[in-house]
Amino acid sequence: MLLLIFQAGNQTYGLDVRNIIEIAPCPQCTALPHAPPCVAGIVTWRGGTIPVIDLSALLAGAPARSLLSTRLLVVNYSVPDGRSQPLGLLAERAVETIELDEARCEPQKVTIPDAAYLDGSTEHAGKLILLLAVDELLPASLHQLLFPGKEAA
Amino acid sequence: MKRINEWRARLKIAQKLALSGLFFALPIAVLLTYVTRQYDRGIRNCEREVAGTRTLELCPTLLHDLRALEIREGLTTRNSIAGPNDLAELRTRIDKTMRALQGAEGGGTQEFVGRLSGLWREIQEQGQALPAQEKTALYHQMVDTASQLVSAILDDSSLILDSELRTYYVMNLSGPLLLQAQAAVAESEKVALKANAEQRLLDRRDLSQLQNQSEALAGSIIPRMRYALETAVRADKQGANPSFQQNVPPLFERYAERVSDLSASIRAAEADAGAASARDRIAATAAAAEDAGVSLGSTAVSELRTLLAGRIAGDKRSRAVAWLMSLFCVALAAAVMTAVTLNVTRPINFVAAMTADIAAGRVKEAFHRQQRGDFRRFLPRGDSARTRDEICHLINSVCVMTESLDTLLTKIVQASNQVSASATQMAAAVRQVEAAVSEQAASTEQVSATSKEIDATAREFARTMAAITSRAEGAAGEARGGVTNLEGIRSALDELIHASATMTQTFNSIGERTGNIDKIILAITKVANRTNLLSLNAAIEAEKEEEKAGGFSVVALEMRRLADQTAVAALDIEAQIRNMQRAVRDGISSVESYAGQTRAKSTAVAELSSGLEHVIEHTTQLAPEFEAVNKGMQLQSVGASQIAEAMEQLRLAAGQTRDSLAEFRQVAADLQSAVRDMQAEVGRFAIAS
């Protein structure tokens, strides 16, 4: 399993690259009025617009800094009704991948209801990396917010 | 063994099957030969037995006639009791029988027949001239020869060893047993007739002789004959020969009756030995018994012939049935074998043509052939999947294989086209990255040179500062020394102001250059950043490809190495930029504050005339300020060295990146040539879609 690692606050997180469609430079997000703090806005991507979630805001409570190593990860997000939608994620220091032996993954032992996206942890070069489950990333309230019209259609 | 294998390889399946069929037909042919030979031998034996019975049939009559003639001729020489006509008739009958014997006989009994006719000729020619005793001896010889003839016939024609029960017993009855009985009866008659001819009554010797014959007949010969007849009749119940059942037993009963009459008359003669009537009655009953014996013998022999003829017919029928059955079986086997062979070879030829098409690369034709459904006429009607015929399975498997092959080749062609396109794209991307990296290396060298220059300038500046400091100290000393040399102080201050102006100028140029470095580093960072992004995306794609195909692991590994190296470079550059920006900012602010202070000091020096104390104070204050500036410059020198080092590292990293890109390009080229090879190989197969 190949992991893309990035940072939010002081913690290193890992994401399975099979979920990632593309890694793009940090875009200029168009902010949405009255959006929750973890929604950075929308960006154009491959001729359409996709919502962008700020992972630093979501995981560490502080918005991502505008650095070159801060990047947009476009991932396949499975909405609970079964459709698969592209979703943008802003991540800091998203510059490196590591090859991970799946046998060395520790399953998640502490279950936090508001952080269902934590999928376990692994150790790499002396650092503890938390693994993220993309499909559990958004709280239910955000589904309605980000993918509302399509459910009616 | 090798030559047998070669020979076998040249045979078709049908020829092999025909060959094995031949091996199976061989034992049938051998069995048929043995069976036929067995039947032929049985038939030949039966025919010889039939020939034997023809001779045997004549023997009872001949013996009877010979005995009668001997008795009558012997009696005639003395005192005749029978008329001459009777004798002539007997002779004619014997002549006839002899001719019949000569005509009927063949084989080993010829000798006896010849001897018989020789004796008969001798009796006929020299009959009147011979004395009575020699003539009797000749007759006895004839009777003996006739008896030998009978046993020879029985031996030669295998009658005595006949395999069938009824014919064996009938032969036994009409052959040796009847001859014994007839001999005994004839002996009794001879005794009675002899007494009659000599005009005397039966004496004691005659009686005892008669009694012996009677006992032999009643005690042994007749019961044996009865037993033989009963066994034959019982055995014939299965064959159910009605003429034998009807004719022979009554004749035998009559014969037995006549013989018991003879025995009764002999017993009567014993009781009343003196009676001539008893003597004559013996002769009469014996003659009647003899006649009955002759008719029994000839009938039994003719019935025996009928039985044998029936057996010959039965054997011939069985032989024909055996031949018909064998031929029918062989014909049936040949027909079945032909059908099976056709059933096997035609589908196999079809499959062979199809696989030959595939082997020659004409998958398209094989697929069309399969689509046309030519093979369906080889399959049984109905659900062909449930058949247990291997040929059906073979055809089904080949059809499925052809379809799969066609689909597979189509997919391979598509996949190789895709891979080829990807490889081309990859090579193009690598070339771009390589160009970017070369550009980066050039920029890095430029930065390196600039920072070295900064370093040198800073060192020069430090030296200048040291000189200024010493001069300031000198000025302070001079000021303290007195007011007399004000002109010297003024000129020193002028130099100081001049040096400050030079310093400000130098700092401005440093600030400018630092700005340049900033821009260049930003450009490098952007390149490194984009390289990192590109290789990250490539690594992700390679990972996904690896999941699908598994053949791009080398590409994936290269991609990941490139991504890791550029990641380090990008992050290092980010850090270095921050460091350098901070150092430059520090340097510029130090210089600006110094410049400001110098300007203030020069204003103050211009006002020196207002008071030397002031000047001295200011001048002594200047030294620590210079010290601070000097320290700032040293810091900047260190910062510039660090930048130079970082640039060196970056240059090394760029070199490594270029190397790995070259490797990567080699891998992409290999991949492309491999795909071309594969396409050429697949292109050999013409596919349907």
HADDOCK unambig.tbl for C-alpha pairs under 7 A between the chains (distance, minus, plus):
assign (segid A and resid 17 and name CA) (segid B and resid 540 and name CA) 5.84 0.50 0.50
assign (segid A and resid 18 and name CA) (segid B and resid 544 and name CA) 6.42 0.50 0.50
assign (segid A and resid 22 and name CA) (segid B and resid 537 and name CA) 6.08 0.50 0.50
assign (segid A and resid 23 and name CA) (segid B and resid 533 and name CA) 6.61 0.50 0.50
assign (segid A and resid 23 and name CA) (segid B and resid 537 and name CA) 6.05 0.50 0.50
assign (segid A and resid 24 and name CA) (segid B and resid 533 and name CA) 6.98 0.50 0.50
assign (segid A and resid 68 and name CA) (segid B and resid 529 and name CA) 6.94 0.50 0.50
assign (segid A and resid 95 and name CA) (segid B and resid 532 and name CA) 6.67 0.50 0.50
assign (segid A and resid 95 and name CA) (segid B and resid 567 and name CA) 5.24 0.50 0.50
assign (segid A and resid 96 and name CA) (segid B and resid 563 and name CA) 6.67 0.50 0.50
assign (segid A and resid 96 and name CA) (segid B and resid 564 and name CA) 5.83 0.50 0.50
assign (segid A and resid 96 and name CA) (segid B and resid 567 and name CA) 5.99 0.50 0.50
